[in-house]
Amino acid sequence: MAYFGPNTMFADLRCSPSCTRAGVHGTVSICPPDCFQYKGTLDVFSKIIRQEGFSRLWRGTNAGLALAVPTVGIYLPCYDIFRNWMEGLAAQYMPSATPYAPLFAGSLARSLACATCYPIELARTRMQAFKDTQIGKKPPGVFNTLLGVVSDVKGRNPQSSLQGYRVLWTGMGAQLARDVPFSGICWSTLEPIRRKLLGLVGEESNVATVLGANFSAGFFAGSLAAAATCPLDVAKTRRQIEKDPVRALRMTTRQTLMEVWRDGGMKGLFTGVGPRVGRAGPSVGIVVSFYEVVKYVLHNHYASS
């Protein structure tokens, strides 16, 4: 994420003075270019820890938590509402379309959640991607990161305040291009697996079986969807961490994918597929299973009362 090929500027080679490979150019610590080229997940971990410290691995956690709560709060309830509505319509007018309801409901719910919470997603990506080069200085938080994004645009074009706030949705097209197919693949895979697993226990379901069935289905579906949409995740990340705000507003997902293909080929398009699958599988499994457990407990509570 920190290596931009031939477009890397001199300032991008600045490194923390704590890095053991850093050299001094005047008053600035400069790293060799290979410090910014990552060869795998473990290589990313080792270089980040060496250059910026162990705690840097948790940079952006506040933004991640601030993003997770409203996103899940919008995404999963809306998915249930849209799926039930679409399944009802399909059963009434076109029964053969019923299996496709999870695909369209998941895509629509994810689009709504993404558009609503996107500025926090932008802040999280930027906080995680950019390097700390000043020891002892506290890195900016979510609000200051977003304020810096807006200030960059207003500084270049002070006449257009609207464009300054529009930049907070930089890369949302790439985010939707990634998340819509991700949700479609995920839910259309998750629903039949979940229903089959729950069907094995029948009426004897309890909290443990609901948790196990949903986690298993979510883990498999999330891993599959993450692997399939990895190129779109690469494009989304490239667009979000673009440093030139004018270029960032003009970039398209197709153009970004072509640049990635030109620079790295198929390997470039699937850069980071291991960490993405390793995060998405458990994440989907945990979120969906706990959401369904809460629904199950509340349903039983109100049914008994």
C-alpha positions as CSV (number, residue, x, y, z in Angstrom):
1,M,0.0,0.0,0.0
2,A,2.9,2.3,0.5
3,Y,4.7,1.6,-2.8
4,F,3.5,3.5,-5.9
5,G,6.1,2.4,-8.4
6,P,7.6,5.1,-10.7
7,N,5.3,7.7,-9.2
8,T,7.0,7.5,-5.8
9,M,8.1,11.0,-4.7
10,F,11.2,11.8,-2.7
11,A,9.0,12.6,0.4
12,D,7.6,9.0,0.3
13,L,11.0,7.6,1.1
14,R,11.1,9.4,4.5
15,C,11.2,6.9,7.3
16,S,11.1,6.8,11.1
17,P,14.5,7.4,12.6
18,S,14.0,4.2,14.5
19,C,14.3,2.2,11.3
20,T,17.6,0.3,11.4
21,R,18.1,0.6,7.6
22,A,17.4,4.4,7.4
23,G,20.1,6.7,6.2
24,V,20.2,10.5,6.8
25,H,19.9,13.0,4.0
26,G,20.4,16.4,5.6
27,T,17.9,16.3,8.5
28,V,15.6,13.7,7.0
29,S,15.8,9.9,7.5
30,I,15.6,8.2,4.1
31,C,14.9,4.5,3.6
32,P,16.0,2.3,0.7
33,P,13.2,1.9,-1.9
34,D,12.8,-1.8,-1.0
35,C,11.6,-0.8,2.5
36,F,8.4,0.2,0.8
37,Q,7.9,-2.9,-1.4
38,Y,6.0,-5.6,0.5
39,K,6.5,-9.2,-0.6
40,G,3.8,-10.8,1.6
41,T,1.8,-10.6,4.8
42,L,4.7,-11.4,7.1
43,D,7.0,-9.0,5.3
44,V,4.4,-6.2,5.9
45,F,4.3,-7.0,9.6
46,S,8.1,-7.1,10.0
47,K,8.7,-3.9,8.1
48,I,6.0,-1.9,9.8
49,I,7.2,-3.0,13.2
50,R,10.8,-2.3,12.4
51,Q,10.1,1.1,10.9
52,E,7.3,2.5,13.0
53,G,6.8,0.2,16.0
54,F,4.5,-2.6,17.1
55,S,1.6,-0.3,18.1
56,R,1.4,1.0,14.5
57,L,-0.3,-2.3,13.5
58,W,-3.4,-1.0,15.3
59,R,-3.4,2.4,13.6
60,G,-6.9,3.2,12.5
61,T,-8.6,1.0,15.1
62,N,-10.7,4.0,16.3
63,A,-11.9,4.6,12.8
64,G,-12.6,0.9,12.3
65,L,-14.8,0.8,15.4
66,A,-16.5,4.0,14.5
67,L,-17.2,2.5,11.1
68,A,-18.3,-1.0,12.2
69,V,-21.2,0.1,14.5
70,P,-23.2,2.3,12.0
71,T,-22.3,0.0,9.1
72,V,-23.6,-3.2,10.7
73,G,-26.5,-1.3,12.2
74,I,-27.6,-0.2,8.7
75,Y,-26.5,-3.2,6.7
76,L,-27.9,-6.3,8.4
77,P,-31.3,-5.0,9.4
78,C,-31.8,-3.5,5.9
79,Y,-30.7,-6.8,4.4
80,D,-33.4,-8.7,6.4
81,I,-36.0,-6.1,5.4
82,F,-35.1,-6.2,1.7
83,R,-34.8,-10.0,1.6
84,N,-38.2,-10.6,3.2
85,W,-39.8,-8.0,0.9
86,M,-38.2,-9.5,-2.2
87,E,-38.9,-13.1,-1.3
88,G,-42.6,-12.1,-0.7
89,L,-42.8,-10.4,-4.1
90,A,-41.1,-13.3,-5.8
91,A,-43.3,-15.9,-4.1
92,Q,-46.4,-14.0,-5.3
93,Y,-45.4,-13.1,-8.8
94,M,-42.3,-15.2,-9.8
95,P,-41.5,-18.1,-7.6
96,S,-38.5,-19.1,-9.7
97,A,-36.7,-15.8,-8.7
98,T,-36.9,-16.5,-4.9
99,P,-33.3,-17.9,-4.7
100,Y,-32.0,-14.6,-6.1
101,A,-33.6,-12.5,-3.3
102,P,-30.5,-12.7,-1.0
103,L,-28.2,-11.6,-3.9
104,F,-30.2,-8.4,-4.7
105,A,-31.1,-7.7,-1.0
106,G,-27.5,-7.9,0.1
107,S,-26.3,-5.7,-2.8
108,L,-28.9,-3.0,-2.1
109,A,-28.3,-3.0,1.7
110,R,-24.6,-2.8,1.3
111,S,-24.9,0.1,-1.1
112,L,-27.0,2.0,1.4
113,A,-24.6,1.3,4.3
114,C,-21.5,2.2,2.1
115,A,-22.9,5.6,0.9
116,T,-23.9,6.5,4.5
117,C,-20.6,5.7,6.3
118,Y,-18.1,6.2,3.5
119,P,-16.1,9.2,4.9
120,I,-15.2,7.1,8.0
121,E,-14.0,4.3,5.7
122,L,-11.9,6.8,3.8
123,A,-10.3,8.0,7.1
124,R,-9.6,4.5,8.2
125,T,-7.8,3.6,5.0
126,R,-5.7,6.7,5.0
127,M,-4.8,6.3,8.7
128,Q,-3.7,2.7,8.0
129,A,-1.8,3.4,4.7
130,F,0.3,6.5,5.4
131,K,3.5,6.2,7.3
132,D,4.5,8.1,10.4
133,T,7.7,9.9,9.9
134,Q,7.9,12.0,13.1
135,I,8.8,10.3,16.4
136,G,6.9,11.6,19.4
137,K,4.2,13.3,17.4
138,K,0.7,11.8,17.9
139,P,-0.7,10.8,14.5
140,P,-4.0,12.4,13.5
141,G,-7.3,10.8,14.5
142,V,-10.4,10.3,12.4
143,F,-11.7,13.9,12.5
144,N,-8.3,15.4,11.8
145,T,-7.6,13.0,9.0
146,L,-10.9,14.0,7.3
147,L,-10.2,17.7,8.0
148,G,-6.8,17.3,6.3
149,V,-8.4,15.8,3.2
150,V,-10.8,18.7,2.9
151,S,-8.1,21.3,3.6
152,D,-5.9,19.9,0.8
153,V,-8.7,20.5,-1.8
154,K,-9.7,23.9,-0.4
155,G,-6.1,25.0,-0.4
156,R,-5.8,24.3,-4.2
157,N,-9.2,25.6,-5.1
158,P,-10.5,28.0,-2.3
159,Q,-13.5,29.1,-4.5
160,S,-15.1,25.6,-4.5
161,S,-16.2,24.6,-1.0
162,L,-18.6,22.0,-2.4
163,Q,-15.7,20.2,-4.0
164,G,-13.8,20.2,-0.8
165,Y,-16.5,18.1,0.9
166,R,-17.1,16.0,-2.2
167,V,-13.5,14.6,-1.8
168,L,-14.7,12.9,1.4
169,W,-16.5,10.4,-1.0
170,T,-13.3,9.9,-3.0
171,G,-13.2,6.3,-4.3
172,M,-16.8,5.5,-3.3
173,G,-17.4,4.2,-6.8
174,A,-14.6,1.7,-6.3
175,Q,-15.9,0.9,-2.9
176,L,-19.4,0.1,-4.3
177,A,-17.8,-1.8,-7.2
178,R,-16.1,-4.0,-4.6
179,D,-18.8,-4.2,-1.9
180,V,-21.9,-4.8,-4.2
181,P,-20.5,-7.9,-5.8
182,F,-19.0,-9.0,-2.5
183,S,-22.4,-8.8,-0.8
184,G,-24.1,-10.5,-3.7
185,I,-21.6,-13.4,-3.7
186,C,-21.6,-13.6,0.1
187,W,-25.3,-13.7,0.7
188,S,-26.2,-15.9,-2.2
189,T,-23.6,-18.4,-0.9
190,L,-24.4,-17.9,2.8
191,E,-28.2,-18.4,2.7
192,P,-28.4,-21.9,1.2
193,I,-25.5,-23.2,3.4
194,R,-27.0,-21.7,6.6
195,R,-30.5,-23.1,5.8
196,K,-29.1,-26.5,5.1
197,L,-27.1,-26.6,8.3
198,L,-30.1,-25.4,10.4
199,G,-32.3,-27.9,8.6
200,L,-30.1,-30.7,9.9
201,V,-31.1,-29.9,13.5
202,G,-34.7,-29.0,12.7
203,E,-36.9,-27.9,15.6
204,E,-34.1,-28.7,18.1
205,S,-32.1,-25.6,17.4
206,N,-30.6,-23.6,20.2
207,V,-28.1,-20.8,20.7
208,A,-25.1,-23.1,20.0
209,T,-26.6,-24.5,16.8
210,V,-27.6,-21.1,15.5
211,L,-24.1,-19.7,16.4
212,G,-22.3,-22.6,14.7
213,A,-24.4,-22.8,11.6
214,N,-24.2,-19.0,10.9
215,F,-20.5,-18.8,11.7
216,S,-19.6,-21.7,9.4
217,A,-21.8,-20.4,6.6
218,G,-20.5,-16.8,7.1
219,F,-16.8,-17.9,7.2
220,F,-17.0,-19.8,4.0
221,A,-19.1,-17.3,2.1
222,G,-17.0,-14.3,3.3
223,S,-13.8,-16.0,2.3
224,L,-15.1,-16.9,-1.2
225,A,-16.5,-13.4,-1.8
226,A,-13.2,-11.7,-0.5
227,A,-11.1,-13.8,-2.9
228,A,-13.3,-13.1,-5.9
229,T,-13.4,-9.4,-5.3
230,C,-9.8,-8.8,-4.4
231,P,-8.9,-6.9,-7.6
232,L,-11.7,-4.4,-6.8
233,D,-10.3,-4.0,-3.3
234,V,-6.9,-3.2,-4.7
235,A,-8.5,-0.5,-6.9
236,K,-10.5,0.9,-4.0
237,T,-7.4,1.2,-1.8
238,R,-5.3,2.8,-4.6
239,R,-8.0,5.4,-5.1
240,Q,-8.4,6.2,-1.4
241,I,-4.7,6.8,-0.8
242,E,-4.1,8.8,-3.9
243,K,-2.2,11.9,-2.6
244,D,-3.1,14.3,-5.4
245,P,-6.7,15.4,-4.7
246,V,-7.3,16.6,-8.3
247,R,-6.2,13.3,-9.7
248,A,-8.2,11.4,-7.0
249,L,-11.4,13.1,-8.2
250,R,-10.8,12.2,-11.8
251,M,-9.7,8.6,-11.3
252,T,-12.1,5.8,-12.2
253,T,-12.2,2.2,-11.1
254,R,-11.5,0.9,-14.6
255,Q,-8.6,3.3,-15.0
256,T,-7.1,2.2,-11.7
257,L,-7.5,-1.5,-12.5
258,M,-5.7,-0.9,-15.9
259,E,-2.8,0.8,-14.0
260,V,-2.5,-2.1,-11.6
261,W,-2.6,-4.6,-14.4
262,R,0.1,-2.6,-16.3
263,D,2.4,-2.4,-13.3
264,G,1.9,-5.8,-11.8
265,G,-0.2,-8.0,-14.0
266,M,-2.4,-10.7,-12.4
267,K,-0.2,-10.8,-9.3
268,G,-0.8,-7.1,-8.8
269,L,-4.6,-7.5,-9.1
270,F,-4.5,-10.1,-6.3
271,T,-2.0,-8.3,-4.0
272,G,-3.0,-8.8,-0.4
273,V,-5.5,-11.6,-1.2
274,G,-4.2,-13.6,1.8
275,P,-4.8,-10.9,4.5
276,R,-8.1,-10.0,2.8
277,V,-9.5,-13.5,2.9
278,G,-8.0,-14.0,6.4
279,R,-9.9,-11.0,7.7
280,A,-13.2,-11.3,5.7
281,G,-13.9,-14.9,6.5
282,P,-13.9,-14.7,10.3
283,S,-15.3,-11.2,10.2
284,V,-18.4,-12.2,8.3
285,G,-18.8,-15.3,10.4
286,I,-18.6,-13.4,13.7
287,V,-20.9,-10.5,12.7
288,V,-23.6,-12.7,11.1
289,S,-23.5,-15.4,13.8
290,F,-23.8,-12.9,16.7
291,Y,-26.5,-10.9,14.9
292,E,-28.5,-14.1,14.3
293,V,-28.0,-15.2,17.9
294,V,-29.4,-11.8,19.2
295,K,-32.4,-12.2,16.9
296,Y,-32.9,-15.8,18.1
297,V,-32.8,-14.8,21.8
298,L,-35.1,-11.8,21.3
299,H,-37.6,-13.9,19.3
300,N,-37.7,-16.6,21.9
301,H,-38.0,-14.0,24.7
302,Y,-41.0,-12.2,23.1
303,A,-42.6,-15.6,22.0
304,S,-42.5,-16.8,25.6
305,S,-43.9,-13.6,27.0
